[in-house]
Amino acid sequence: MNDDREPRVRLPQRPSPRGLCPECAHVRRIESAKGSVFWLCELAESEPRLPRYPAQPRMECFGFRR
């Protein structure tokens, strides 16, 4: 087991189907010209372990902040 892992924030017992990203302080909502919505994780610029555009819904993330 890897002891270097950081604690992850999990959703409450009844997770929203939207996941964590729409509620995160580090996210920016990007909408394409065709109307598709993407969540850009701005924390990924300084934290290489995080994806810039996380797969959705993301149900746990050590960088999550409200």
GIDALIN-V670260 format. One record per residue. N is the residue number from 1. RES is the residue in three letters. OMEGA is omega in whole degrees, 0 to 359 (999 if undefined). NEAR is the number of other ideal C-beta (glycine too) atoms within 12 Angstrom. Layout:
N | RES | OMEGA | NEAR
N | RES | OMEGA | NEAR
//
This chain:
1 | MET | 182 | 4
2 | ASN | 181 | 5
3 | ASP | 182 | 5
4 | ASP | 183 | 8
5 | ARG | 178 | 10
6 | GLU | 178 | 15
7 | PRO | 180 | 11
8 | ARG | 176 | 16
9 | VAL | 178 | 23
10 | ARG | 177 | 16
11 | LEU | 175 | 23
12 | PRO | 184 | 10
13 | GLN | 179 | 6
14 | ARG | 183 | 8
15 | PRO | 175 | 16
16 | SER | 177 | 16
17 | PRO | 179 | 12
18 | ARG | 180 | 18
19 | GLY | 185 | 23
20 | LEU | 190 | 33
21 | CYS | 182 | 38
22 | PRO | 181 | 25
23 | GLU | 187 | 23
24 | CYS | 179 | 30
25 | ALA | 184 | 17
26 | HIS | 187 | 28
27 | VAL | 172 | 32
28 | ARG | 180 | 20
29 | ARG | 179 | 19
30 | ILE | 178 | 17
31 | GLU | 181 | 12
32 | SER | 178 | 11
33 | ALA | 179 | 6
34 | LYS | 176 | 7
35 | GLY | 176 | 8
36 | SER | 181 | 12
37 | VAL | 178 | 17
38 | PHE | 179 | 21
39 | TRP | 180 | 32
40 | LEU | 178 | 24
41 | CYS | 181 | 34
42 | GLU | 176 | 22
43 | LEU | 180 | 25
44 | ALA | 178 | 22
45 | GLU | 181 | 14
46 | SER | 181 | 12
47 | GLU | 186 | 18
48 | PRO | 178 | 11
49 | ARG | 181 | 17
50 | LEU | 176 | 28
51 | PRO | 178 | 21
52 | ARG | 179 | 22
53 | TYR | 184 | 21
54 | PRO | 174 | 29
55 | ALA | 183 | 16
56 | GLN | 356 | 24
57 | PRO | 177 | 18
58 | ARG | 187 | 31
59 | MET | 173 | 22
60 | GLU | 182 | 20
61 | CYS | 181 | 33
62 | PHE | 180 | 21
63 | GLY | 184 | 29
64 | PHE | 174 | 29
65 | ARG | 177 | 16
66 | ARG | 999 | 12
//
